[in-house]
Amino acid sequence: MVIAVDAMGGDNAPAVEVEGAVAAARKWGMAIVLVGDKVRIGQALANHDVTGLDIRIHHASEIVTMDDSASDAVRKKKDSSIRVSFDLVKQGQAQAVVSAGNSGATMAAGMFVTKRINGIERPAIATIVPNLKGQSLVLDVGGNVDCKPVHLEHFAIMGHVYVRQIMGKAKPRVGLLSNGSEEKKGNELTRETHRLLKQLDLNYIGYVEGRDVYSGDVDVVVCDGFVGNVVLKVSEGLAEAIGTMLRQELKSRFWARIGYLLSRPAFQAFKKKIDYAEYGGAPLLGIRGTGIICHGGSNVKAMTNAIGQAADSVQKAVNDTLVEQLHELSNQPDAAAVVAVAGTK
């Protein structure tokens, strides 16, 4: 297995990407190709002992910045590290892409180069979040801000497959994020999506509210990218705020410091549970290939785990299972939105 790493995408590229790749190759023994400026990557790689590791460099002369539009990045920067990484997947020289670059451009490159899985109208960016009983998957979290009911229906199917294959939950509970759990709640988009999801052979539990994301009572939370991105950013901000407030309180009182020393293991366990670096990146679901989108400010741990996450998705055949699931659902008489998936684009 070969993982293509966009070495020029993150805020601290290529140093973090290179160090993360070295750590992943050493930990899991996988082959990694670092895509980007061969001189800068080579200089960063020279700082590490790569003896016995299968790590190579594939030169790409262009870099997609955060200011580039997704469409321009794909069409005009044909030799960018993001696009070349997906080219390697299309050519069979790699099985997955990991990038901490422009998320819109990464999604666009995946769609443009590897194309969408038959029957999926919109790929989705998913994210794993901790909850009181383990983990949940939320999608979409920013790839599609304007959605139709059929798009959310596809998100539900993709989330169901990912949680079943990667998280090992045989019958994932799928919920549709709304402003209340009652049938009369929601808007036109959620009400029509609710009708579609009830017709599918999924463990659909109906509407869920924002607080349910972290309750542990739902495994797949479905929403449009606008709402999902707000959920994600609020969650990140809340975690940072809680951490800051705790530090301020612990420093303000003598007995608080003593209490912290006694409860330090619990605080460290909590910090680890909410640390995004522990989860790697956000899987890009719905393309003909495996893509993991990382936070632009990802550290070495996050990059290492994202590479492992990509390999896990390939090994557990998430895409193959998704195609099978779509074919199964296309044969359901009431699943009108997915009837035409087999053999179509």
C-alpha angles and dihedrals in degrees: 000000000000124000118200112214120198095225096187102053109083131080091255099035135191098008097062094041092050095047091046091050092050091050092048094047091050094046100045104018095234128148115250131192116200110212122205143050104005094206096053093041091048091052091051092045091052088068092066137065105242097170109149094005123123099227124140138169127239112193120232117175100204135064127206111222129204088252094059117100114239095242095046091047091057100039102036102032099054093159096049119132091244096052095041089052090058090043088060090054092049091050092050093245091116135021101209144018128222119191137169091187134102103332094207091051091046091053092045092049091050091051095043099044107031095023128217126297110261110270097020111110097184128022113222136216109227130191133199115229129185119243138180092274103032128293140335133198119229122194142213101022101169113327096097119028095172112050141173123216092257090058092055089046089057090046089056092052093047092047091049092053095045095050092046095048102036104028094036098232108148096203110021117202109236120203133182113225112235142147092266142003096242120105092240093057127093133048134275092282096051095041093054092043089050089055092051095047093052088061095055127089093245131116090256112175097183130235119003129188131228092264090056091066088078101029095086092232095109128048102191120037113195123201142134119276095255094057093038093053091051089051090050096047094044089051092050092047093048092050091051092046093050091050092050094047092049092051091049093050094045091053095046100065134042095220090048089059091050090049091050092054090054094046098036095116090056092049091049092049090050092049091051092049094055096038109114089208089070090063098046110214145328116282115233103221127196103039127108094255140030121281131176119193115203132198111268090237094049116152126216094273092053092049092047092050092045090056090049089047090054092051091048091054091052094046093049092048097232093168095047090050091048091054090050091049091051091052091050092050092046088064093057109104094220098044094094096161094060101035094104098050100100110097095347138108 
